Amino acid sequence: MASHKHINHRKLILLLLLIISFGIYFYISLHLPMEQAPDEYMRYDVPLYIFHHGNLPSGFEESIRNSVWGFSYAFTPYGSSLIAALFMKVVGLFTGNAFTLLVAARLVSVLSGVGTLYFLVKIGRKVFPHSALQYLPAVLCGFLPQFAFLSAYFNSDVFGIFTTAMIAYGWLYCLEHRWDLRSCLFLGVSIGLCAMSYYNVYAFILGSIFLFLGDRLLNQPGLTWKNRLISLLRPGICIAVVALVLAGWFFIRNFIMYNGDFLGMDTMYACGEKYAPDFYKPSNRPTPANSGVSVIDMLTKPYMGLMWVSTSIKSFIGVFGYMTAYAPRSIYFVYTLFFAISIFLGLFYIISHSNSVQKRLLAFNGFLCVIVPVILSVKYSYSIDYQPQGRYCIPALLPLVLWISCGFAWTIEKVKLKKKHLPAHVLSRPQASTLEDRLVVFSASVVYIALFFYVMISTLLPLCTV
């Protein structure tokens, strides 16, 4: 009976979290004008074309080619656009109102944001099975102002984050079930959807390969190396085939249409070079690379009036509109301090609990999936277009909120050890949640959510004028 009540309690908390987050994201999506939503006017052209024409556009399609930048987003993966076009078709059966169709497209982001929190709770339950901390990663992600903003308008970013949440859960699912058919199918679907989102989330695909090879080769001590290699085949083929069925067609299409450029990036920049006005051509854009500025100088000194590191951090936390609506400076200080301390403490938790091959592989993947998006953002700003925007680093959000939650776990465990005078090796064992733990997590969540609503009310909602 007590167990049944506990299950219902967990379901109720999850349901409340999903309903509240959906209400916030959907409300903003109903009131945010397109001119306050970065890149939406270009991103939305793709599903709008599919909605009107019933087929997939070429990247060179003149009707969706932006007159300023000289290219369209039809060159690169647009899984979110395909889903948006489907939603628009359904809504189009009842109305042709332009803004209603836009809201239908935005619903992809709203549901992706809510879906991310759903999988974060499932991940939290596996990482912190006996602790109230299992809900903390979802709270940290869902009530981060920038994440809420991205979840309210049409873009590729939040759909990409959703696919990374699926992949991260798929890692734990596959390890738990030893790469059985069901878990491999789930991971294959997750990787396929990730491949159809955007390139800055591809570290999670790379991490999936590392985890699979590492676990199959290093974590089967009873098998010879030959048998370990054989054990790669069935699950590996299953994952690869499912992912290729979902996403491979797009890259094959690109390969055929753009003379071997299966990623579409080179052709997109060539298109911009050909059709953009002179000032906006990729070769003429002022960047640190063509200005003789080193990468180190770009990261440590102002360029075009902006500090790359501080601007990226602020806009990772929450800068709205076209990088025009900033929260008070003290808000960014509080968030940065909180994240920095929690991540630092989380490092101790990860080190003390990485006592198996699987956990070390997961820890490595977490680091990989944080550092790769940051490196890609640095590279983009340095050599292509100087835009220190946190949303380009946002794929790092999931491992970061899990890392921060580990910081709380380490602190709580250390307090328990001191109070009960337990030996240090107890840290490696799962600790049951206590009333004190729940109060700590609840208090931290309340303060964090209150800070979120302050930023929303003071900075974001004034932009919502529709």
C-alpha positions in Angstrom: 0.0 0.0 0.0 2.8 2.4 0.9 4.6 1.6 -2.3 1.5 2.3 -4.3 1.1 5.7 -2.6 4.8 6.4 -3.4 4.3 5.7 -7.1 1.2 7.9 -7.2 3.1 10.7 -5.5 5.9 10.5 -8.0 3.4 10.5 -10.9 1.7 13.6 -9.4 4.9 15.5 -9.1 5.9 14.6 -12.7 2.4 15.6 -14.0 2.5 19.0 -12.2 5.9 19.7 -13.5 4.9 19.0 -17.1 1.6 20.9 -16.9 3.2 24.0 -15.3 6.0 24.0 -17.9 3.6 23.5 -20.8 1.4 26.4 -19.5 4.4 28.8 -19.3 5.9 27.9 -22.7 2.6 27.9 -24.5 1.5 31.2 -23.0 4.7 32.9 -24.2 4.3 31.2 -27.6 0.8 32.8 -27.9 2.1 36.3 -27.2 5.7 36.6 -28.5 5.9 38.6 -31.7 8.1 37.1 -34.4 10.4 40.1 -34.4 11.4 39.2 -30.9 12.2 35.6 -31.7 15.8 35.1 -33.1 16.0 33.4 -36.5 12.3 32.4 -36.4 11.5 34.4 -39.5 14.1 32.3 -41.5 13.4 29.0 -39.7 9.7 29.3 -40.3 10.1 29.7 -44.0 10.9 26.0 -44.4 7.7 24.5 -42.7 5.6 27.2 -44.3 6.9 26.2 -47.8 6.2 22.5 -47.0 2.7 23.5 -45.8 1.9 25.4 -49.0 3.6 23.1 -51.6 3.4 19.7 -50.1 7.0 18.8 -50.9 10.5 19.4 -49.5 12.3 22.6 -50.7 15.8 22.8 -52.2 18.2 25.0 -50.3 18.3 27.2 -53.4 14.6 27.7 -53.5 14.2 31.4 -54.2 10.9 31.9 -52.3 12.6 30.9 -49.0 16.0 32.4 -49.7 16.6 35.2 -47.3 17.4 38.5 -49.0 19.8 39.6 -46.4 21.9 36.5 -45.7 21.5 35.0 -49.2 20.6 31.5 -48.1 17.9 29.4 -46.5 17.9 26.8 -43.7 16.7 24.1 -46.2 20.3 23.1 -46.8 20.8 21.7 -43.2 18.7 19.1 -41.3 15.2 20.4 -40.4 13.5 17.6 -38.4 11.6 20.3 -36.4 10.3 21.8 -39.7 8.9 18.5 -40.8 6.9 18.1 -37.6 5.9 21.7 -37.6 4.5 21.3 -41.2 2.4 18.3 -40.0 1.0 20.4 -37.1 0.3 23.2 -39.5 -1.5 20.8 -41.9 -3.8 19.7 -39.0 -4.5 23.2 -37.9 -5.0 24.3 -41.6 -8.0 22.0 -41.8 -9.8 24.4 -39.5 -8.3 27.8 -40.2 -5.9 29.6 -42.5 -5.1 32.4 -40.0 -1.4 33.2 -40.3 -0.6 33.6 -36.6 -2.5 30.5 -35.7 -0.3 28.6 -38.2 2.7 30.1 -36.6 1.5 29.0 -33.1 1.0 25.5 -34.6 4.7 25.5 -35.7 5.8 26.9 -32.3 4.0 23.9 -30.6 6.9 21.8 -31.8 9.2 23.8 -29.5 6.7 23.9 -26.6 6.3 20.1 -26.7 10.1 19.6 -27.2 10.7 21.6 -24.0 8.1 19.7 -22.0 9.4 16.4 -23.5 12.9 17.3 -22.4 11.7 17.6 -18.8 9.9 14.3 -19.0 13.1 12.5 -20.0 15.1 14.4 -17.4 12.9 13.1 -14.7 13.3 9.6 -16.0 17.1 10.1 -16.1 17.0 11.6 -12.6 15.1 8.5 -11.3 17.9 6.3 -12.6 20.8 8.5 -11.4 19.3 9.3 -8.0 16.9 6.4 -7.5 16.4 6.9 -3.7 16.6 10.6 -3.5 14.4 13.7 -3.9 17.2 14.9 -6.2 15.7 12.9 -9.1 13.5 15.9 -9.9 16.2 18.6 -9.6 17.7 18.2 -13.1 14.3 18.8 -14.7 13.7 21.9 -12.5 17.1 23.3 -13.3 16.5 22.9 -17.0 12.8 23.7 -17.3 13.1 26.9 -15.3 16.2 28.3 -16.8 15.0 31.5 -18.5 16.8 30.9 -21.8 15.4 27.3 -22.1 11.9 28.6 -21.5 12.4 31.3 -24.1 13.7 28.7 -26.7 10.7 26.5 -25.8 8.2 29.3 -26.8 9.1 30.0 -30.5 10.0 28.0 -33.6 13.7 27.0 -33.7 15.9 24.0 -34.1 17.6 24.4 -30.7 15.0 23.1 -28.3 14.1 20.2 -30.5 17.8 19.3 -30.5 17.9 19.4 -26.7 14.9 17.1 -26.6 16.7 14.6 -28.8 19.7 14.7 -26.5 17.5 14.0 -23.5 16.2 10.9 -25.3 19.7 9.8 -26.1 20.9 10.3 -22.5 18.0 8.3 -21.3 18.8 5.7 -24.0 22.3 5.3 -22.7 21.1 4.4 -19.2 18.3 2.2 -20.7 20.8 0.3 -22.9 23.3 -0.2 -20.1 20.6 -1.4 -17.7 19.1 -3.9 -20.2 22.5 -4.9 -21.7 21.7 -3.6 -25.2 18.6 -5.8 -25.8 16.3 -5.2 -28.8 14.0 -2.8 -27.2 16.7 -0.5 -25.7 18.6 -0.5 -29.0 15.5 0.4 -31.0 14.9 3.3 -28.6 18.5 4.6 -28.9 18.4 4.2 -32.7 15.3 6.3 -32.9 16.8 8.9 -30.5 20.0 9.1 -32.7 18.0 9.4 -35.9 15.9 12.3 -34.5 19.1 13.9 -33.2 20.7 13.7 -36.6 17.7 15.5 -38.0 17.9 18.4 -35.5 21.1 20.4 -35.9 24.9 19.8 -36.0 25.7 21.3 -32.6 24.0 18.4 -30.8 26.0 15.7 -32.7 28.4 15.2 -29.7 25.6 13.0 -28.3 25.8 10.8 -31.4 29.5 10.6 -31.0 29.1 9.8 -27.3 26.7 7.0 -28.2 29.4 5.4 -30.3 32.0 5.7 -27.5 29.6 4.3 -24.9 28.5 1.4 -27.1 32.1 0.4 -28.1 33.5 1.0 -24.6 30.8 -1.1 -22.8 30.8 -3.9 -25.3 34.6 -4.2 -25.4 35.7 -3.3 -21.9 32.8 -4.4 -19.7 32.4 -8.1 -20.7 35.2 -9.8 -18.7 34.0 -13.3 -19.3 34.4 -13.1 -23.0 37.4 -13.3 -25.3 38.2 -10.3 -27.4 36.9 -12.2 -30.5 33.6 -12.8 -28.8 33.4 -9.2 -27.6 33.8 -8.1 -31.2 31.1 -10.5 -32.3 28.8 -9.1 -29.5 29.0 -5.7 -31.2 27.3 -6.8 -34.4 23.6 -7.4 -33.5 23.0 -4.4 -31.3 25.2 -2.2 -33.4 23.5 -3.0 -36.6 20.1 -2.6 -35.0 20.9 0.9 -33.7 22.6 2.0 -37.0 19.7 0.7 -39.2 17.0 2.5 -37.2 19.0 5.7 -37.1 19.7 5.6 -40.9 16.1 4.9 -41.8 15.0 8.0 -39.8 17.8 10.3 -40.9 19.9 8.8 -43.7 17.5 9.8 -46.5 18.1 13.5 -45.8 21.9 13.2 -46.1 21.6 11.0 -49.2 19.3 13.7 -50.7 21.8 16.4 -49.9 24.7 14.3 -51.4 22.7 14.0 -54.7 21.4 17.6 -54.8 24.6 19.5 -53.7 27.4 17.6 -55.5 28.5 15.4 -52.6 27.9 18.0 -49.8 25.9 15.7 -47.6 26.0 18.1 -44.6 24.9 21.0 -46.8 27.0 23.5 -44.9 29.5 24.3 -47.7 26.7 24.8 -50.2 24.8 27.0 -47.9 27.8 29.3 -47.4 28.4 29.3 -51.1 24.8 30.3 -51.7 25.2 33.2 -49.2 28.3 34.2 -51.0 26.5 34.4 -54.3 23.2 36.0 -53.3 23.8 38.1 -50.2 24.5 41.8 -50.4 28.2 42.6 -50.3 28.3 43.5 -46.7 26.6 40.2 -45.6 28.6 37.8 -47.8 30.5 35.3 -45.6 33.8 36.4 -47.1 33.1 40.1 -46.1 31.8 39.6 -42.6 34.0 41.0 -39.9 35.3 38.1 -37.8 38.2 37.8 -35.4 39.9 35.4 -37.9 40.0 37.9 -40.8 40.7 40.8 -38.4 44.0 39.3 -37.2 42.7 38.6 -33.7 43.7 35.4 -32.0 41.3 33.0 -30.4 42.7 33.8 -27.0 42.2 37.5 -27.6 38.7 37.0 -28.7 37.9 35.1 -25.5 39.6 37.5 -23.2 39.2 40.9 -24.8 36.2 42.9 -26.2 35.5 42.4 -29.9 32.9 44.5 -31.7 32.0 45.9 -28.3 31.2 42.4 -26.8 33.1 40.1 -24.4 32.7 36.6 -25.8 32.7 34.7 -22.5 30.5 37.0 -20.4 28.0 37.5 -23.3 27.8 33.8 -23.9 27.2 33.0 -20.3 24.6 35.7 -19.9 22.7 34.6 -23.0 23.0 31.0 -21.9 21.1 32.0 -18.7 18.7 34.3 -20.5 18.9 37.2 -22.9 15.7 37.7 -25.0 14.7 39.2 -28.3 17.6 39.7 -30.7 20.1 39.9 -27.8 18.4 43.2 -26.7 16.5 42.3 -23.4 18.9 41.7 -20.6 18.0 40.9 -17.0 19.6 42.9 -14.2 23.3 42.3 -13.8 22.9 40.9 -10.3 20.7 38.1 -11.7 23.5 36.8 -13.9 25.9 37.0 -11.0 23.6 34.8 -8.8 23.0 32.2 -11.6 26.7 32.1 -12.5 27.8 31.7 -8.9 25.2 29.0 -8.2 26.2 27.0 -11.3 29.9 27.4 -10.7 29.8 26.2 -7.1 27.4 23.3 -7.9 29.5 22.1 -10.9 32.7 22.3 -8.8 31.1 20.2 -6.1 29.5 17.9 -8.6 33.0 17.0 -9.8 33.8 15.4 -6.4 30.6 13.4 -6.6 31.3 12.1 -10.1 34.9 11.2 -9.1 33.8 9.4 -5.9 31.0 7.5 -7.7 32.8 6.6 -11.0 33.7 3.1 -9.6 32.8 1.1 -12.7 33.5 1.0 -16.5 29.9 2.1 -17.2 30.0 5.1 -14.9 33.4 6.2 -16.2 32.1 6.1 -19.8 29.0 8.1 -18.8 31.2 10.7 -17.0 33.4 11.0 -20.1 30.4 11.4 -22.3 29.0 14.1 -20.1 32.3 16.1 -20.4 32.4 15.5 -24.1 28.8 16.8 -24.6 29.6 19.9 -22.6 32.9 20.8 -24.3 32.0 20.1 -28.0 29.1 22.6 -28.3 31.3 25.3 -26.7 34.2 24.6 -29.1 31.8 24.7 -32.0 30.4 28.1 -30.8 33.9 29.5 -30.4 34.9 28.3 -33.9 31.7 29.8 -35.4 32.3 33.2 -33.8 36.0 33.2 -34.6 35.9 32.2 -38.3 32.3 32.5 -39.7 30.1 35.1 -37.8 31.0 36.7 -34.5 27.9 35.9 -32.4 28.6 35.1 -28.8 25.2 33.6 -28.1 24.4 31.1 -25.3 21.9 29.3 -27.4 24.7 28.0 -29.6 26.1 26.3 -26.4 22.7 25.2 -25.2 23.2 21.5 -26.1 25.5 21.4 -23.1 22.5 22.1 -20.8 21.6 18.5 -20.0 24.9 17.3 -18.8 25.4 20.6 -16.9 22.1 20.3 -14.9 22.9 16.7 -14.1 26.4 17.8 -13.0 24.9 20.5 -10.8 22.5 18.0 -9.3 25.5 15.8 -8.5 26.9 18.8 -6.6 23.8 18.8 -4.4 24.1 15.0 -4.0 27.8 15.3 -2.9 27.0 18.0 -0.3 24.1 16.1 1.1 26.1 12.9 1.4 29.0 14.7 3.1 26.7 16.2 5.7 25.2 12.8 6.4 28.7 11.3 6.8 29.7 14.0 9.3 26.5 13.8 11.3 26.5 10.0 11.5 30.4 9.6 11.6 30.2 7.0 8.8 33.3 5.9 6.8 34.0 7.6 3.5 33.4 4.5 1.4 29.7 4.8 2.2 29.6 7.6 -0.4 29.7 5.0 -3.1 26.4 3.4 -1.9 22.9 4.7 -2.8 21.6 6.7 0.1 17.9 6.8 1.0 16.2 10.1 0.9 15.4 11.8 4.3 13.1 14.6 5.3 16.2 16.9 5.4 17.2 15.9 1.9 13.7 16.7 0.6 13.7 20.0 2.4 17.0 21.0 0.9 15.9 20.1 -2.6 12.5 21.7 -2.2 14.0 24.9 -0.8 16.6 25.2 -3.6 13.9 24.5 -6.2 11.6 27.2 -4.8 14.3 29.8 -4.8 15.4 28.8 -8.3 11.8 28.9 -9.6 11.2 32.3 -7.9 14.3 33.7 -9.6 13.0 32.4 -12.9 9.6 34.1 -12.5 11.3 37.3 -11.6 13.3 37.2 -14.9 10.2 36.3 -16.8 8.0 39.1 -15.4 10.7 41.8 -15.5 12.4 41.0 -18.8 10.7 38.6 -21.1 7.0 39.2 -20.7 7.3 42.9 -21.6 8.4 41.7 -25.1 5.1 39.7 -25.4 2.9 42.2 -27.1 0.8 40.1 -29.4 
